[in-house]
C-alpha cells in the first residue's frame, strides 16, 4: 500500500510541476491542454475504481467477519453494509461522471 501511495503522489507531483518549467510559447490551434484532459480522465476513473474496490472489499470482509463471529447479528449487519457499499459506489460514479465530462471536452 505504501508503494502505491508513493507512486501516485510522485505522479501527481510530476504532473503538476511540469507546467512550471514550460517556456512561454504561442498556444497551439487545438490547445495543449487536450492531452492532459485525457490523462486526467483516465487517472480519475482508474484511481476511483481502485479505491472503491479496496473500500468495498474491506467493508464486505469486516461484515462477513462479524457474521462469522456472531451469526445472530447477520440481520443487523446487512443493512448498514449495503448502505456503506452504496455510498462507496456513489463516489466511484461521481469520478466516472467527471471523467466523462472531461472526455467530452476533447474534440473528436
Order of alpha helices (4+ residues) and beta strands (2+ residues): alpha-alpha-alpha
